């Protein structure tokens, strides 16, 4: 993290930690890369109890943010400071604890959002710890129940199968737009299924492939099929791509059957 970014992180930390409800602040590893890298963003998670200031007051507290916008839910702010992109997400500790303590009760939510929020909770760099809550939360994550890993794996394989069906329909109807959407969803949930089998939370989308290579359990035949689907330099007819996707899906299912 260079001096400019580090100074900005310190300034935001002072502002955010000054709010009484804030228990913990973490920073995403993307903040460590070179600021001119196209993937660079200063991504901050703020864990709080009760509430945080309203958007108008948050904007004023940040000084002179450019292009400030906030989600309708009030849980995310996006803006620029010193020409650098800032992303802040506000996370209610009560909700986080419910997800940690009873993940099976929130399976519908988790199978749609994925486990990336848990990955961030587990892996991001802590820059403010007001109460020790983060250590307790990470300890609980380290004991994520086997039943939840299995249930999430089943849910992700079901969604993979759903997108595979859509991919087949798009392939034989010539619908290129729907085919692109279906392929993206299919690959996302094929990967998510494998992360669950390895009992690993999903990283950000841009890190999925790199971290797949690090996993101990990868089904036989997975990589040739994955690479063929992603191969864009050599055009593969859509029906053939669908057949390759079916092979990839079979390899994913073989891992869960072992």
C-alpha positions as CSV (number, residue, x, y, z in Angstrom):
1,X,0.0,0.0,0.0
2,X,1.6,3.2,-1.1
3,X,1.8,6.4,1.0
4,X,-1.2,8.1,-0.8
5,X,-3.5,5.1,-0.3
6,X,-2.2,4.6,3.3
7,X,-3.0,8.2,4.2
8,X,-6.4,7.9,2.7
9,X,-7.1,4.7,4.7
10,X,-6.0,6.4,7.9
11,X,-8.2,9.3,7.3
12,X,-11.3,7.1,6.6
13,X,-10.5,5.0,9.6
14,X,-10.5,8.0,11.9
15,X,-13.8,9.1,10.5
16,X,-15.5,5.8,10.6
17,X,-14.2,4.6,14.0
18,X,-15.5,7.9,15.4
19,X,-19.0,6.7,15.1
20,X,-20.1,5.1,18.4
21,X,-21.9,2.1,16.7
22,X,-18.8,0.9,14.8
23,X,-17.1,-2.2,16.2
24,X,-14.7,-3.2,13.4
25,X,-13.3,-1.9,10.1
26,X,-11.6,-4.1,7.5
27,X,-9.9,-3.4,4.2
28,X,-10.0,-5.6,1.1
29,X,-6.6,-6.9,-0.3
30,X,-7.4,-5.0,-3.5
31,X,-6.3,-1.9,-1.6
32,X,-2.7,-3.4,-1.6
33,X,-2.3,-3.4,-5.4
34,X,-0.9,-0.5,-7.4
35,X,-3.4,2.4,-7.5
36,X,-3.2,2.6,-11.3
37,X,-4.1,-1.1,-11.7
38,X,-7.5,-1.2,-13.4
39,X,-8.7,-3.5,-10.6
40,X,-7.7,-1.1,-7.9
41,X,-10.4,0.1,-5.4
42,X,-10.3,0.9,-1.7
43,X,-12.9,-1.5,-0.4
44,X,-13.8,-1.1,3.2
45,X,-16.2,-3.1,5.4
46,X,-17.7,-1.4,8.5
47,X,-19.2,-3.7,11.1
48,X,-21.6,-1.9,13.3
49,X,-24.3,-2.3,16.0
50,X,-27.7,-0.5,15.9
51,X,-27.1,2.0,13.1
52,X,-24.7,4.3,11.3
53,X,-25.3,8.0,10.3
54,X,-27.6,8.6,7.4
55,X,-26.2,9.0,3.9
56,X,-26.3,12.8,4.0
57,X,-24.3,12.9,7.2
58,X,-21.9,10.3,5.9
59,X,-21.2,12.3,2.8
60,X,-20.4,15.4,4.8
61,X,-18.1,13.4,7.1
62,X,-16.0,12.2,4.2
63,X,-15.1,15.7,3.3
64,X,-15.5,16.4,-0.4
65,X,-16.3,13.0,-2.1
66,X,-16.7,13.0,-5.8
67,X,-19.7,11.2,-7.5
68,X,-21.0,10.1,-4.1
69,X,-23.8,7.5,-4.4
70,X,-25.4,5.2,-1.9
71,X,-27.4,2.1,-2.2
72,X,-31.2,2.3,-1.6
73,X,-30.7,0.1,1.4
74,X,-28.2,2.5,2.8
75,X,-25.7,-0.2,3.3
76,X,-23.2,0.8,0.6
77,X,-21.4,4.0,-0.4
78,X,-19.4,4.6,-3.6
79,X,-17.4,7.7,-4.2
80,X,-14.0,9.1,-5.1
81,X,-11.4,10.8,-2.9
82,X,-8.2,12.2,-4.3
83,X,-9.3,10.6,-7.6
84,X,-9.3,7.1,-6.1
85,X,-12.4,4.9,-6.1
86,X,-13.8,4.2,-2.6
87,X,-16.3,1.4,-1.8
88,X,-17.7,1.2,1.8
89,X,-20.1,-1.5,2.9
90,X,-21.9,-1.2,6.2
91,X,-22.6,-4.6,7.9
92,X,-25.0,-5.0,10.8
93,X,-23.3,-7.3,13.3
94,X,-26.7,-8.7,14.5
95,X,-27.4,-10.0,11.0
96,X,-23.8,-11.3,10.6
97,X,-24.1,-13.2,13.8
98,X,-27.4,-14.8,12.8
99,X,-25.8,-16.0,9.6
100,X,-22.8,-17.4,11.5
101,X,-24.8,-19.1,14.2
102,X,-27.6,-20.6,12.1
103,X,-26.5,-20.7,8.4
104,X,-29.0,-23.4,7.5
105,X,-31.9,-21.1,8.5
106,X,-30.6,-18.5,6.0
107,X,-29.8,-21.0,3.2
108,X,-32.1,-19.1,0.7
109,X,-30.2,-15.9,1.3
110,X,-26.8,-17.5,1.2
111,X,-27.4,-19.5,-2.0
112,X,-28.3,-16.3,-3.8
113,X,-25.6,-14.1,-2.3
114,X,-22.9,-16.7,-2.2
115,X,-20.4,-17.0,0.6
116,X,-18.2,-14.1,-0.5
117,X,-19.3,-12.0,2.6
118,X,-17.9,-14.8,4.8
119,X,-14.7,-14.7,2.8
120,X,-14.3,-11.0,3.4
121,X,-15.0,-11.5,7.1
122,X,-12.4,-14.2,7.3
123,X,-9.7,-12.7,5.1
124,X,-9.8,-8.9,5.0
125,X,-7.2,-6.9,6.9
126,X,-8.4,-5.5,10.2
127,X,-7.6,-1.8,10.6
128,X,-9.9,-1.0,13.6
129,X,-11.0,-3.4,16.3
130,X,-13.0,-1.7,19.0
131,X,-14.2,-4.7,21.0
132,X,-12.6,-7.9,19.9
133,X,-15.8,-9.0,18.1
134,X,-13.9,-9.8,14.9
135,X,-11.8,-12.5,16.6
136,X,-14.9,-14.2,17.9
137,X,-16.6,-14.0,14.5
138,X,-13.5,-15.5,12.8
139,X,-13.3,-18.3,15.4
140,X,-17.0,-19.1,14.7
141,X,-16.3,-19.1,10.9
142,X,-13.5,-21.7,11.5
143,X,-16.1,-24.0,12.8
144,X,-18.6,-23.5,10.0
145,X,-20.9,-26.6,10.3
146,X,-20.4,-29.5,7.8
147,X,-24.2,-29.6,7.2
148,X,-24.1,-26.0,6.0
149,X,-21.2,-26.7,3.6
150,X,-23.1,-29.7,2.2
151,X,-26.4,-27.8,1.9
152,X,-24.7,-24.9,0.1
153,X,-22.9,-27.3,-2.2
154,X,-26.3,-28.9,-3.1
155,X,-27.8,-25.5,-3.7
156,X,-25.0,-24.3,-5.9
157,X,-25.0,-27.5,-8.0
158,X,-28.8,-27.1,-8.5
159,X,-28.2,-23.5,-9.7
160,X,-25.4,-24.8,-12.0
161,X,-27.8,-27.3,-13.5
162,X,-30.4,-24.6,-14.0
163,X,-27.9,-22.5,-15.9
164,X,-26.7,-25.5,-17.9
165,X,-30.3,-26.1,-19.0
166,X,-30.6,-22.4,-20.1
167,X,-27.3,-22.7,-21.9
168,X,-28.6,-25.7,-23.9
169,X,-31.8,-23.8,-24.9
170,X,-29.7,-20.7,-25.9
171,X,-27.2,-22.9,-27.8
172,X,-29.8,-24.5,-30.0
173,X,-32.0,-21.4,-30.5
174,X,-29.1,-19.1,-31.5
175,X,-29.8,-16.6,-28.7
176,X,-26.2,-15.2,-28.2
177,X,-27.2,-12.8,-25.4
178,X,-28.9,-15.5,-23.3
179,X,-26.1,-17.9,-24.0
180,X,-23.5,-15.4,-22.6
181,X,-25.6,-14.9,-19.4
182,X,-26.2,-18.6,-19.1
183,X,-22.5,-19.5,-19.5
184,X,-21.5,-16.9,-16.9
185,X,-24.0,-18.3,-14.3
186,X,-23.0,-21.8,-15.1
187,X,-19.3,-21.2,-14.5
188,X,-20.0,-19.2,-11.4
189,X,-21.9,-22.0,-9.7
190,X,-19.7,-24.8,-11.0
191,X,-16.8,-23.0,-9.2
192,X,-18.9,-22.3,-6.1
193,X,-19.8,-26.0,-5.8
194,X,-16.1,-26.9,-5.9
195,X,-15.3,-24.3,-3.2
196,X,-17.9,-25.8,-1.0
197,X,-16.5,-29.4,-1.5
198,X,-13.1,-28.0,-0.4
199,X,-14.8,-26.2,2.6
200,X,-13.6,-22.8,1.4
201,X,-15.6,-19.6,1.1
202,X,-15.8,-18.0,-2.4
203,X,-13.4,-15.1,-3.1
204,X,-14.3,-12.2,-5.3
205,X,-15.2,-13.1,-8.9
206,X,-11.9,-11.9,-10.3
207,X,-10.0,-14.2,-8.0
208,X,-12.1,-17.3,-8.5
209,X,-10.0,-19.0,-11.2
210,X,-6.7,-18.3,-9.4
211,X,-7.9,-19.7,-6.2
212,X,-9.5,-22.7,-7.9
213,X,-6.0,-23.7,-8.9
214,X,-5.0,-23.7,-5.2
215,X,-7.7,-26.2,-4.1
216,X,-6.8,-29.7,-3.1
217,X,-10.0,-31.3,-4.5
218,X,-10.6,-30.7,-8.2
219,X,-12.6,-33.3,-10.2
220,X,-10.9,-35.2,-13.0
221,X,-11.6,-33.6,-16.4
222,X,-12.6,-30.2,-14.9
223,X,-9.8,-28.0,-16.2
224,X,-9.9,-29.1,-19.9
225,X,-13.6,-28.4,-20.0
226,X,-13.3,-25.1,-18.1
227,X,-10.6,-23.9,-20.4
228,X,-12.5,-24.9,-23.5
229,X,-15.6,-23.0,-22.5
230,X,-13.5,-19.9,-21.7
231,X,-11.6,-20.2,-25.0
232,X,-12.6,-17.2,-27.1
233,X,-9.7,-17.0,-29.5
234,X,-10.8,-20.1,-31.3
235,X,-14.6,-20.1,-32.0
236,X,-16.3,-23.2,-30.8
237,X,-19.9,-23.8,-32.1
238,X,-22.5,-23.2,-29.4
239,X,-23.9,-26.8,-29.4
240,X,-20.3,-28.1,-29.0
241,X,-19.8,-25.6,-26.1
242,X,-22.9,-27.0,-24.5
243,X,-21.6,-30.5,-24.7
244,X,-18.4,-29.4,-23.1
245,X,-20.4,-27.7,-20.3
246,X,-22.3,-31.0,-19.7
247,X,-18.9,-32.8,-19.2
248,X,-17.8,-30.1,-16.8
249,X,-21.1,-30.4,-14.8
250,X,-20.6,-34.2,-14.7
251,X,-17.1,-33.7,-13.3
252,X,-18.5,-31.4,-10.6
253,X,-21.1,-33.9,-9.6
254,X,-18.5,-36.7,-9.4
255,X,-16.7,-34.7,-6.8
256,X,-19.7,-34.5,-4.5
257,X,-20.4,-38.2,-5.0
258,X,-16.9,-39.2,-3.7
